[in-house]
Every structure is written in structure tokens, then in C-alpha cells.
Amino acid sequence: MNQQYLSAIPQNLHPASKVWVYQSSRLFSMNEVFELETLLTAFVNEWESHGAPVKGFANLFFGRFIVFIADDTDSKICGRAIDGVARFVKEIETKFQLHLLDRLALAFYIKEKVEILPLSHLNYAIENGFVTKETLYFNNLVQTKQEFETRWIIPAGQSWLATKFSLEKA
């Protein structure tokens, strides 16, 4: 898999910076991408914690994942700033008529594209070889910039899904 997305991540943010990954229920259209980029830039430019600007970043990856990073190594990010991300995400859901908070939808990289699989279909996909231990999985549970850079896209067998592979046919 092409790891060029890593070059979009600012290197001036500390590896322990907080990360939030929101997975869209569908791809954004090209027009939506342009509009979303403007909205994300405006959000980051106005993002504050305790009245001070948050040293942050937001971007869309693979046309489907909105990622926020906040460097709170110098001053901790307050609850209000974190709540601001949640409110903004809900605004995006409404504006673009999609879902960003569905934690029961899993994303895999299959045949050079991102495929979404409902958690309820995972056992079937494993039993029938559509998803294997080696299938790349988007681990949206990463919590830091360092984890995002090294553990966001990993083989499914190295994620929390590892226990599911006991269902594989011998």
C-alpha cells in the first residue's frame, strides 16, 4: 500500500499529540472535498483551548477519513476544545448528509481501495476469505500522532480483530 499520506502530517507536532479519526459512511465527492478542506482549515485556525490557539491539524485522508491532531504537550487541551471537535463533526455529518460516528463499520484496504464492512458481516468475510490476517485494516482507535503514523493501517491480524481469525477455515 502506498504510504504517501504520511507526508501530509505536519512534522512539527509532537509524537504524543492527540488524534481523532472519523470514518465517513461514504466517499466525499470532489466538490465536497474542496468544501471540506476549507471548513477544516477554518476550524483549525479558530480552534482554541483555555483561550489559546490549539497547535493542531485536520485533514481528509483517502476521501473517507477525517483526522484531527492536537499537540497538547505544552498545554493540555481542555474539554471544551475536545467538545468543539465533536460538535464540528456533527455539523459535517449534517452538511454532507453522511455518518462519521459509526463505530460498527470497519474499513479495510482491499484491491487498491478502501472497503467498508459492517461489523455484523465480519465473521462471514473471514470464513469466506474476503478478510484475512494480512488484509490491511484502518485502526481508527489510534490515540496519538505516533500511533497514527505507525499503527493506523495495519494487518487485521495485528489489530483488536486478531481474535476473530480463529474462525478461519483450516
Secondary structure, DSSP 8 states (H G I E B T S, - for coil): ---GGGGGS-TTS-TT-EEEEEE-SS---HHHHHHHHHHHHHHHHH-EETTEE-EEEEEEETTTEEEEEEE-SSS---HHHHHHHHHHHHHHHHHHT--S--TTEEEEEETTEEEEEEGGGHHHHHHTTSS-TTSEEE-TT--BHHHHHHHSEEEGGGSGGGGGGGGS--
